[in-house]
Amino acid sequence: MYNRRRVEVAEREEARWKRIEEAKAVEEERVKIMRMAGTKSKKNASYLPYNMLTLQYNDDLEGERQRHSDNMVRYRAQLRAQNLEKWGGSRSGYNILSGADHAKMVPPEMPRPGEHLYLAEEQKRRFDSGDMSVINQSSRPSEMVAQSRGGPSGFSLG
């Protein structure tokens, strides 16, 4: 009677330890995959496309995208300021408080995306439209620019 009970307890304990070891092996495999994929190493990386200490944009596509976005914000702010000056102030040609002449308003130049950002957006547009030839294109930017000029969007860099 005692022997049978001791065997049952030993078998239960063996099964429990086997489950623990299997769970540990699964966890080790998961950590190994995360290390290979680099997801664990990104834990302390910044999600911002610029360096917060030096305030410089990153030298990748996301940094270029953020730079263009910031330039567009500045451009729209200049347009708003011009419109306020043109339509919100006095139309007399001089400042009614100080009497000084208004400076001539020069429209700001719209910022253009950088070459790599333009190419990435162009490839995305073409891929989204179902053009599968973007997969086989060259990865050298100068060749891609030459191929993409005069493309379906009509936008050119220069």
N, CA, C and O atoms as a DFTB+ gen file, in Angstrom:
632 C
 N C O
     1  1       0.810      -1.185       0.000
     2  2       0.000       0.000       0.000
     3  2       0.866       1.267       0.000
     4  3       0.637       2.180      -0.793
     5  1       1.849       1.314       0.884
     6  2       2.734       2.474       0.923
     7  2       3.591       2.562      -0.323
     8  3       3.910       3.650      -0.801
     9  1       3.957       1.411      -0.837
    10  2       4.809       1.377      -2.014
    11  2       4.058       1.940      -3.235
    12  3       4.625       2.705      -4.015
    13  1       2.777       1.555      -3.394
    14  2       1.978       2.031      -4.511
    15  2       1.812       3.552      -4.433
    16  3       1.926       4.243      -5.446
    17  1       1.547       4.063      -3.253
    18  2       1.373       5.509      -3.056
    19  2       2.678       6.256      -3.349
    20  3       2.651       7.324      -3.962
    21  1       3.792       5.720      -2.929
    22  2       5.093       6.332      -3.172
    23  2       5.393       6.378      -4.669
    24  3       5.968       7.354      -5.151
    25  1       5.011       5.337      -5.409
    26  2       5.225       5.288      -6.852
    27  2       4.347       6.344      -7.540
    28  3       4.812       7.022      -8.456
    29  1       3.082       6.494      -7.110
    30  2       2.188       7.501      -7.687
    31  2       2.727       8.910      -7.463
    32  3       2.727       9.731      -8.380
    33  1       3.188       9.192      -6.242
    34  2       3.737      10.513      -5.928
    35  2       4.990      10.769      -6.770
    36  3       5.177      11.876      -7.275
    37  1       5.839       9.768      -6.924
    38  2       7.064       9.914      -7.715
    39  2       6.721      10.174      -9.187
    40  3       7.357      11.001      -9.840
    41  1       5.700       9.456      -9.708
    42  2       5.300       9.664     -11.103
    43  2       4.719      11.066     -11.298
    44  3       5.013      11.729     -12.293
    45  1       3.892      11.518     -10.343
    46  2       3.339      12.879     -10.412
    47  2       4.452      13.923     -10.386
    48  3       4.423      14.900     -11.134
    49  1       5.425      13.701      -9.518
    50  2       6.554      14.646      -9.413
    51  2       7.369      14.659     -10.705
    52  3       7.803      15.723     -11.145
    53  1       7.581      13.503     -11.314
    54  2       8.305      13.433     -12.588
    55  2       7.543      14.176     -13.691
    56  3       8.144      14.897     -14.488
    57  1       6.222      13.998     -13.732
    58  2       5.413      14.696     -14.740
    59  2       5.474      16.207     -14.512
    60  3       5.563      16.972     -15.472
    61  1       5.425      16.640     -13.254
    62  2       5.505      18.063     -12.949
    63  2       6.839      18.644     -13.399
    64  3       6.872      19.714     -14.006
    65  1       7.934      17.957     -13.112
    66  2       9.253      18.449     -13.509
    67  2       9.404      18.447     -15.034
    68  3      10.071      19.311     -15.602
    69  1       8.780      17.472     -15.680
    70  2       8.842      17.428     -17.144
    71  2       8.122      18.646     -17.737
    72  3       8.622      19.253     -18.685
    73  1       6.943      19.015     -17.184
    74  2       6.228      20.207     -17.649
    75  2       7.049      21.477     -17.406
    76  3       7.074      22.369     -18.254
    77  1       7.712      21.561     -16.269
    78  2       8.548      22.727     -15.953
    79  2       9.689      22.840     -16.955
    80  3       9.974      23.929     -17.452
    81  1      10.345      21.716     -17.255
    82  2      11.454      21.734     -18.209
    83  2      10.977      22.092     -19.614
    84  3      11.672      22.810     -20.333
    85  1       9.802      21.605     -20.019
    86  2       9.262      21.955     -21.327
    87  2       8.939      23.445     -21.408
    88  3       9.203      24.088     -22.424
    89  1       8.368      23.989     -20.335
    90  2       8.054      25.427     -20.309
    91  2       9.332      26.249     -20.379
    92  3       9.375      27.288     -21.038
    93  1      10.374      25.780     -19.697
    94  2      11.652      26.488     -19.729
    95  2      12.265      26.432     -21.129
    96  3      12.821      27.423     -21.602
    97  1      12.166      25.287     -21.789
    98  2      12.701      25.153     -23.149
    99  2      11.944      26.063     -24.115
   100  3      12.553      26.685     -24.985
   101  1      10.618      26.145     -23.968
   102  2       9.819      27.027     -24.829
   103  2      10.219      28.484     -24.588
   104  3      10.360      29.248     -25.543
   105  1      10.402      28.877     -23.329
   106  2      10.800      30.256     -23.006
   107  2      12.188      30.569     -23.562
   108  3      12.412      31.657     -24.093
   109  1      13.119      29.621     -23.441
   110  2      14.460      29.832     -23.993
   111  2      14.420      29.983     -25.510
   112  3      15.141      30.809     -26.071
   113  1      13.587      29.195     -26.171
   114  2      13.449      29.297     -27.621
   115  2      12.863      30.652     -28.007
   116  3      13.312      31.265     -28.975
   117  1      11.857      31.128     -27.254
   118  2      11.252      32.435     -27.510
   119  2      12.276      33.555     -27.352
   120  3      12.335      34.468     -28.176
   121  1      13.087      33.484     -26.286
   122  2      14.119      34.499     -26.064
   123  2      15.175      34.436     -27.167
   124  3      15.661      35.471     -27.623
   125  1      15.527      33.231     -27.591
   126  2      16.509      33.066     -28.679
   127  2      16.000      33.709     -29.966
   128  3      16.754      34.391     -30.660
   129  1      14.722      33.494     -30.286
   130  2      14.128      34.083     -31.488
   131  2      14.097      35.600     -31.381
   132  3      14.396      36.298     -32.350
   133  1      13.735      36.117     -30.204
   134  2      13.698      37.572     -30.021
   135  2      15.090      38.175     -30.154
   136  3      15.239      39.266     -30.705
   137  1      16.104      37.486     -29.660
   138  2      17.476      38.000     -29.788
   139  2      17.917      38.016     -31.244
   140  3      18.568      38.958     -31.696
   141  1      17.557      36.964     -31.975
   142  2      17.933      36.906     -33.389
   143  2      17.195      37.980     -34.192
   144  3      17.764      38.573     -35.109
   145  1      15.929      38.228     -33.848
   146  2      15.139      39.236     -34.563
   147  2      15.513      40.646     -34.138
   148  3      15.242      41.604     -34.863
   149  1      16.126      40.785     -32.984
   150  2      16.539      42.095     -32.515
   151  2      15.475      42.842     -31.732
   152  3      15.653      44.022     -31.432
   153  1      14.375      42.186     -31.394
   154  2      13.317      42.899     -30.665
   155  2      13.707      43.180     -29.228
   156  3      13.291      44.195     -28.669
   157  1      14.477      42.328     -28.628
   158  2      14.905      42.571     -27.252
   159  2      15.938      43.695     -27.191
   160  3      15.979      44.459     -26.227
   161  1      16.770      43.789     -28.227
   162  2      17.807      44.808     -28.205
   163  2      17.240      46.195     -28.466
   164  3      17.913      47.191     -28.198
   165  1      16.020      46.282     -28.982
   166  2      15.403      47.575     -29.251
   167  2      14.679      48.130     -28.035
   168  3      14.062      49.193     -28.106
   169  1      14.753      47.419     -26.932
   170  2      14.005      47.817     -25.741
   171  2      14.374      49.221     -25.285
   172  3      13.503      49.974     -24.850
   173  1      15.643      49.584     -25.376
   174  2      16.093      50.879     -24.888
   175  2      16.339      51.874     -26.029
   176  3      16.857      52.966     -25.797
   177  1      15.976      51.504     -27.239
   178  2      16.195      52.387     -28.377
   179  2      15.077      53.422     -28.450
   180  3      13.943      53.159     -28.049
   181  1      15.407      54.577     -28.956
   182  2      14.425      55.648     -29.094
   183  2      13.519      55.364     -30.289
   184  3      13.967      54.883     -31.329
   185  1      12.249      55.671     -30.118
   186  2      11.306      55.503     -31.220
   187  2      11.221      56.764     -32.061
   188  3      10.518      56.785     -33.071
   189  1      11.912      57.798     -31.668
   190  2      11.888      59.050     -32.408
   191  2      12.906      58.993     -33.546
   192  3      13.977      58.407     -33.381
   193  1      12.594      59.583     -34.683
   194  2      13.529      59.537     -35.808
   195  2      14.612      60.607     -35.728
   196  3      15.157      61.009     -36.756
   197  1      14.928      61.070     -34.533
   198  2      16.026      62.021     -34.366
   199  2      16.675      61.794     -33.013
   200  3      16.077      61.189     -32.124
   201  1      17.895      62.277     -32.860
   202  2      18.636      62.148     -31.622
   203  2      18.200      63.268     -30.686
   204  3      18.328      64.443     -31.030
   205  1      17.690      62.923     -29.514
   206  2      17.147      63.937     -28.617
   207  2      18.244      64.781     -27.970
   208  3      17.967      65.882     -27.494
   209  1      19.468      64.294     -27.942
   210  2      20.554      65.058     -27.335
   211  2      21.141      66.074     -28.307
   212  3      21.356      67.234     -27.953
   213  1      21.395      65.631     -29.524
   214  2      22.015      66.528     -30.507
   215  2      20.981      67.239     -31.379
   216  3      21.312      68.182     -32.097
   217  1      19.731      66.784     -31.314
   218  2      18.637      67.324     -32.123
   219  2      18.908      67.208     -33.625
   220  3      18.476      68.054     -34.408
   221  1      19.620      66.162     -34.013
   222  2      19.887      65.875     -35.412
   223  2      18.975      64.731     -35.852
   224  3      18.725      63.795     -35.092
   225  1      18.479      64.817     -37.101
   226  2      17.645      63.741     -37.624
   227  2      18.502      62.506     -37.881
   228  3      19.693      62.615     -38.173
   229  1      17.887      61.333     -37.772
   230  2      18.598      60.093     -38.082
   231  2      18.909      60.036     -39.576
   232  3      18.224      60.666     -40.381
   233  1      19.927      59.291     -39.939
   234  2      20.333      59.168     -41.339
   235  2      19.656      57.980     -42.010
   236  3      20.303      57.206     -42.715
   237  1      18.362      57.838     -41.790
   238  2      17.620      56.765     -42.432
   239  2      16.325      57.326     -43.014
   240  3      16.084      58.532     -42.968
   241  1      15.518      56.462     -43.548
   242  2      14.284      56.895     -44.206
   243  2      13.335      57.577     -43.216
   244  3      12.689      58.565     -43.565
   245  1      13.246      57.064     -41.992
   246  2      12.351      57.670     -41.003
   247  2      12.830      59.071     -40.624
   248  3      12.010      59.970     -40.438
   249  1      14.136      59.268     -40.507
   250  2      14.674      60.592     -40.215
   251  2      14.379      61.571     -41.335
   252  3      14.037      62.728     -41.090
   253  1      14.513      61.099     -42.562
   254  2      14.225      61.952     -43.719
   255  2      12.733      62.289     -43.792
   256  3      12.350      63.408     -44.132
   257  1      11.897      61.292     -43.464
   258  2      10.452      61.521     -43.454
   259  2      10.086      62.568     -42.388
   260  3       9.247      63.435     -42.633
   261  1      10.715      62.486     -41.207
   262  2      10.446      63.458     -40.141
   263  2      10.939      64.853     -40.526
   264  3      10.270      65.849     -40.253
   265  1      12.109      64.921     -41.160
   266  2      12.633      66.216     -41.604
   267  2      11.664      66.879     -42.585
   268  3      11.365      68.068     -42.473
   269  1      11.178      66.087     -43.550
   270  2      10.241      66.632     -44.535
   271  2       8.942      67.070     -43.861
   272  3       8.392      68.120     -44.195
   273  1       8.460      66.286     -42.931
   274  2       7.241      66.640     -42.204
   275  2       7.427      67.947     -41.436
   276  3       6.550      68.810     -41.460
   277  1       8.560      68.098     -40.758
   278  2       8.836      69.335     -40.023
   279  2       8.946      70.527     -40.966
   280  3       8.465      71.617     -40.655
   281  1       9.581      70.320     -42.121
   282  2       9.689      71.406     -43.101
   283  2       8.314      71.806     -43.633
   284  3       8.061      72.986     -43.876
   285  1       7.434      70.837     -43.812
   286  2       6.074      71.148     -44.268
   287  2       5.300      71.925     -43.202
   288  3       4.500      72.799     -43.539
   289  1       5.525      71.623     -41.934
   290  2       4.874      72.373     -40.852
   291  2       5.337      73.834     -40.889
   292  3       4.529      74.754     -40.761
   293  1       6.652      74.035     -41.068
   294  2       7.180      75.407     -41.150
   295  2       6.622      76.146     -42.376
   296  3       6.293      77.330     -42.301
   297  1       6.522      75.445     -43.480
   298  2       5.982      76.031     -44.715
   299  2       4.530      76.478     -44.511
   300  3       4.160      77.594     -44.875
   301  1       3.720      75.600     -43.929
   302  2       2.321      75.958     -43.697
   303  2       2.203      77.116     -42.710
   304  3       1.300      77.943     -42.842
   305  1       3.100      77.191     -41.722
   306  2       3.088      78.317     -40.786
   307  2       3.405      79.624     -41.518
   308  3       2.799      80.655     -41.227
   309  1       4.351      79.590     -42.464
   310  2       4.671      80.781     -43.243
   311  2       3.484      81.203     -44.110
   312  3       3.204      82.394     -44.250
   313  1       2.789      80.220     -44.690
   314  2       1.606      80.555     -45.484
   315  2       0.515      81.186     -44.624
   316  3      -0.131      82.146     -45.043
   317  1       0.307      80.642     -43.412
   318  2      -0.694      81.226     -42.519
   319  2      -0.333      82.647     -42.151
   320  3      -1.193      83.528     -42.145
   321  1       0.954      82.882     -41.839
   322  2       1.398      84.234     -41.482
   323  2       1.174      85.193     -42.652
   324  3       0.754      86.332     -42.452
   325  1       1.452      84.734     -43.858
   326  2       1.231      85.575     -45.029
   327  2      -0.251      85.888     -45.222
   328  3      -0.622      87.025     -45.513
   329  1      -1.084      84.878     -45.058
   330  2      -2.514      85.103     -45.219
   331  2      -3.049      86.044     -44.141
   332  3      -3.904      86.884     -44.423
   333  1      -2.558      85.913     -42.921
   334  2      -2.987      86.837     -41.877
   335  2      -2.554      88.263     -42.204
   336  3      -3.307      89.215     -42.001
   337  1      -1.357      88.392     -42.704
   338  2      -0.860      89.726     -43.067
   339  2      -1.666      90.304     -44.223
   340  3      -1.999      91.489     -44.236
   341  1      -1.969      89.458     -45.181
   342  2      -2.662      89.928     -46.376
   343  2      -4.131      90.242     -46.099
   344  3      -4.632      91.286     -46.516
   345  1      -4.827      89.335     -45.392
   346  2      -6.267      89.473     -45.238
   347  2      -6.692      89.950     -43.845
   348  3      -7.818      90.416     -43.666
   349  1      -5.817      89.836     -42.882
   350  2      -6.216      90.181     -41.526
   351  2      -5.833      91.579     -41.109
   352  3      -6.468      92.157     -40.227
   353  1      -4.823      92.127     -41.713
   354  2      -4.350      93.459     -41.319
   355  2      -4.958      94.534     -42.200
   356  3      -5.933      94.300     -42.914
   357  1      -4.385      95.673     -42.138
   358  2      -4.842      96.808     -42.940
   359  2      -4.417      96.605     -44.389
   360  3      -3.318      96.115     -44.648
   361  1      -5.260      96.968     -45.318
   362  2      -4.938      96.837     -46.735
   363  2      -4.417      98.163     -47.308
   364  3      -4.383      98.363     -48.522
   365  1      -4.021      99.042     -46.420
   366  2      -3.592     100.370     -46.855
   367  2      -2.155     100.403     -47.352
   368  3      -1.737     101.393     -47.953
   369  1      -1.383      99.330     -47.111
   370  2      -0.001      99.316     -47.576
   371  2       0.986      99.815     -46.531
   372  3       2.195      99.804     -46.762
   373  1       0.472     100.258     -45.370
   374  2       1.370     100.676     -44.297
   375  2       0.743     100.248     -42.970
   376  3      -0.461     100.006     -42.881
   377  1       1.583     100.163     -41.953
   378  2       1.143      99.794     -40.611
   379  2       0.419     100.986     -40.007
   380  3       0.997     102.067     -39.896
   381  1      -0.852     100.803     -39.612
   382  2      -1.648     101.937     -39.141
   383  2      -1.212     102.415     -37.751
   384  3      -1.537     103.535     -37.354
   385  1      -0.483     101.580     -37.014
   386  2      -0.021     102.010     -35.684
   387  2       1.297     102.775     -35.759
   388  3       1.444     103.830     -35.141
   389  1       2.248     102.246     -36.513
   390  2       3.569     102.879     -36.546
   391  2       3.789     103.743     -37.783
   392  3       4.681     104.590     -37.799
   393  1       2.993     103.534     -38.800
   394  2       3.161     104.300     -40.019
   395  2       4.213     103.731     -40.953
   396  3       4.419     104.274     -42.038
   397  1       4.878     102.664     -40.570
   398  2       5.920     102.066     -41.404
   399  2       5.282     101.309     -42.568
   400  3       4.180     100.774     -42.448
   401  1       5.997     101.276     -43.696
   402  2       5.496     100.536     -44.855
   403  2       5.545      99.039     -44.563
   404  3       6.419      98.553     -43.845
   405  1       4.577      98.322     -45.142
   406  2       4.594      96.858     -45.035
   407  2       5.697      96.316     -45.938
   408  3       5.915      96.809     -47.045
   409  1       6.378      95.304     -45.447
   410  2       7.388      94.654     -46.280
   411  2       6.679      93.849     -47.363
   412  3       5.590      93.315     -47.150
   413  1       7.314      93.774     -48.523
   414  2       6.725      93.017     -49.623
   415  2       6.718      91.538     -49.243
   416  3       7.727      90.994     -48.795
   417  1       5.580      90.909     -49.427
   418  2       5.436      89.493     -49.076
   419  2       5.930      88.627     -50.227
   420  3       5.482      88.761     -51.366
   421  1       6.846      87.753     -49.910
   422  2       7.375      86.806     -50.887
   423  2       6.831      85.430     -50.512
   424  3       7.034      84.975     -49.386
   425  1       6.152      84.768     -51.427
   426  2       5.606      83.450     -51.073
   427  2       6.737      82.474     -50.762
   428  3       7.741      82.441     -51.474
   429  1       6.580      81.677     -49.701
   430  2       7.638      80.710     -49.357
   431  2       7.697      79.587     -50.389
   432  3       6.708      79.267     -51.049
   433  1       8.864      79.011     -50.504
   434  2       9.041      77.899     -51.439
   435  2       8.640      76.611     -50.736
   436  3       9.064      76.351     -49.610
   437  1       7.824      75.809     -51.404
   438  2       7.373      74.548     -50.814
   439  2       8.537      73.564     -50.741
   440  3       9.231      73.359     -51.737
   441  1       8.763      72.949     -49.567
   442  2       9.884      72.006     -49.447
   443  2       9.616      70.729     -50.234
   444  3       8.489      70.235     -50.283
   445  1      10.650      70.219     -50.835
   446  2      10.544      68.974     -51.604
   447  2      11.139      67.845     -50.767
   448  3      12.066      68.066     -49.987
   449  1      10.606      66.642     -50.930
   450  2      11.176      65.508     -50.195
   451  2      12.561      65.176     -50.733
   452  3      12.867      65.443     -51.895
   453  1      13.395      64.590     -49.875
   454  2      14.718      64.154     -50.313
   455  2      14.602      63.001     -51.293
   456  3      13.530      62.419     -51.460
   457  1      15.702      62.680     -51.935
   458  2      15.703      61.662     -52.987
   459  2      15.250      60.298     -52.465
   460  3      14.420      59.637     -53.089
   461  1      15.795      59.879     -51.320
   462  2      15.453      58.553     -50.802
   463  2      13.991      58.493     -50.361
   464  3      13.319      57.483     -50.573
   465  1      13.499      59.568     -49.750
   466  2      12.106      59.605     -49.333
   467  2      11.183      59.585     -50.547
   468  3      10.172      58.882     -50.557
   469  1      11.536      60.357     -51.563
   470  2      10.723      60.376     -52.786
   471  2      10.649      58.977     -53.396
   472  3       9.575      58.516     -53.782
   473  1      11.803      58.306     -53.480
   474  2      11.831      56.974     -54.085
   475  2      11.025      55.979     -53.273
   476  3      10.311      55.151     -53.839
   477  1      11.130      56.050     -51.951
   478  2      10.379      55.125     -51.105
   479  2       8.880      55.357     -51.261
   480  3       8.111      54.401     -51.365
   481  1       8.462      56.615     -51.277
   482  2       7.034      56.918     -51.438
   483  2       6.544      56.515     -52.829
   484  3       5.428      56.019     -52.981
   485  1       7.384      56.732     -53.839
   486  2       7.008      56.355     -55.205
   487  2       6.848      54.841     -55.315
   488  3       5.890      54.360     -55.920
   489  1       7.777      54.095     -54.735
   490  2       7.664      52.636     -54.757
   491  2       6.425      52.174     -54.010
   492  3       5.746      51.246     -54.449
   493  1       6.123      52.812     -52.885
   494  2       4.935      52.449     -52.123
   495  2       3.677      52.718     -52.938
   496  3       2.769      51.887     -52.964
   497  1       3.613      53.875     -53.607
   498  2       2.453      54.181     -54.444
   499  2       2.296      53.159     -55.559
   500  3       1.191      52.691     -55.833
   501  1       3.403      52.817     -56.197
   502  2       3.335      51.871     -57.306
   503  2       2.959      50.479     -56.820
   504  3       2.193      49.774     -57.477
   505  1       3.495      50.084     -55.669
   506  2       3.172      48.773     -55.119
   507  2       1.699      48.708     -54.716
   508  3       1.028      47.705     -54.962
   509  1       1.198      49.779     -54.096
   510  2      -0.208      49.831     -53.686
   511  2      -1.147      49.809     -54.883
   512  3      -2.275      49.326     -54.781
   513  1      -0.684      50.335     -56.024
   514  2      -1.525      50.340     -57.214
   515  2      -1.474      49.003     -57.951
   516  3      -2.170      48.822     -58.950
   517  1      -0.657      48.064     -57.470
   518  2      -0.609      46.738     -58.066
   519  2       0.541      46.522     -59.015
   520  3       0.626      45.464     -59.639
   521  1       1.439      47.498     -59.148
   522  2       2.593      47.364     -60.037
   523  2       3.662      46.551     -59.319
   524  3       4.323      47.060     -58.414
   525  1       3.836      45.302     -59.712
   526  2       4.784      44.413     -59.039
   527  2       6.208      44.570     -59.555
   528  3       7.108      43.890     -59.063
   529  1       6.440      45.440     -60.527
   530  2       7.793      45.614     -61.052
   531  2       8.682      46.330     -60.048
   532  3       9.902      46.331     -60.212
   533  1       8.106      46.944     -59.003
   534  2       8.936      47.640     -58.021
   535  2       9.766      46.662     -57.219
   536  3      10.787      47.044     -56.647
   537  1       9.352      45.410     -57.166
   538  2      10.109      44.411     -56.420
   539  2      11.421      44.111     -57.119
   540  3      12.420      43.832     -56.455
   541  1      11.442      44.160     -58.449
   542  2      12.627      43.802     -59.221
   543  2      13.514      44.997     -59.543
   544  3      14.506      44.840     -60.255
   545  1      13.189      46.195     -59.036
   546  2      13.976      47.371     -59.390
   547  2      15.343      47.347     -58.721
   548  3      15.569      46.650     -57.733
   549  1      16.227      48.118     -59.285
   550  2      17.563      48.265     -58.731
   551  2      17.488      48.998     -57.410
   552  3      16.586      49.809     -57.200
   553  1      18.424      48.725     -56.518
   554  2      18.413      49.382     -55.210
   555  2      19.311      50.615     -55.193
   556  3      19.439      51.264     -54.155
   557  1      19.941      50.954     -56.331
   558  2      20.784      52.140     -56.365
   559  2      19.923      53.353     -56.652
   560  3      19.222      53.382     -57.663
   561  1      19.959      54.373     -55.772
   562  2      19.060      55.514     -55.912
   563  2      19.149      56.232     -57.246
   564  3      18.122      56.650     -57.781
   565  1      20.358      56.390     -57.805
   566  2      20.470      57.150     -59.048
   567  2      19.759      56.432     -60.192
   568  3      19.135      57.078     -61.033
   569  1      19.846      55.100     -60.232
   570  2      19.145      54.355     -61.273
   571  2      17.641      54.402     -61.043
   572  3      16.869      54.467     -61.999
   573  1      17.218      54.371     -59.774
   574  2      15.799      54.396     -59.463
   575  2      15.196      55.750     -59.810
   576  3      14.052      55.822     -60.258
   577  1      15.959      56.827     -59.605
   578  2      15.457      58.152     -59.957
   579  2      15.265      58.233     -61.457
   580  3      14.253      58.748     -61.934
   581  1      16.249      57.718     -62.210
   582  2      16.147      57.756     -63.664
   583  2      14.951      56.936     -64.137
   584  3      14.287      57.310     -65.104
   585  1      14.670      55.814     -63.459
   586  2      13.540      54.978     -63.852
   587  2      12.219      55.619     -63.470
   588  3      11.220      55.450     -64.170
   589  1      12.203      56.363     -62.350
   590  2      10.928      56.854     -61.838
   591  2      10.537      58.215     -62.401
   592  3       9.380      58.610     -62.257
   593  1      11.453      58.954     -63.038
   594  2      11.092      60.261     -63.592
   595  2      10.056      60.077     -64.692
   596  3      10.158      59.197     -65.546
   597  1       9.066      60.939     -64.632
   598  2       8.016      60.830     -65.627
   599  2       7.117      59.642     -65.408
   600  3       6.446      59.192     -66.337
   601  1       7.092      59.112     -64.169
   602  2       6.272      57.956     -63.836
   603  2       4.807      58.318     -63.739
   604  3       4.402      59.395     -64.174
   605  1       4.013      57.438     -63.177
   606  2       2.556      57.648     -63.162
   607  2       2.126      58.847     -62.339
   608  3       1.068      59.415     -62.611
   609  1       2.911      59.262     -61.329
   610  2       2.472      60.384     -60.492
   611  2       2.775      61.723     -61.144
   612  3       2.132      62.718     -60.813
   613  1       3.740      61.779     -62.066
   614  2       4.081      63.022     -62.724
   615  2       4.974      63.917     -61.888
   616  3       5.351      64.994     -62.350
   617  1       5.325      63.519     -60.690
   618  2       6.159      64.327     -59.823
   619  2       7.620      64.045     -60.140
   620  3       8.019      62.888     -60.271
   621  1       8.404      65.082     -60.260
   622  2       9.827      64.871     -60.508
   623  2      10.627      65.691     -59.512
   624  3      10.140      66.676     -58.957
   625  1      11.849      65.272     -59.299
   626  2      12.701      65.939     -58.316
   627  2      13.311      67.222     -58.831
   628  3      13.716      68.076     -58.042
   629  1      13.380      67.366     -60.086
   630  2      14.161      68.481     -60.446
   631  2      13.798      69.387     -61.467
   632  3      14.528      70.343     -61.732
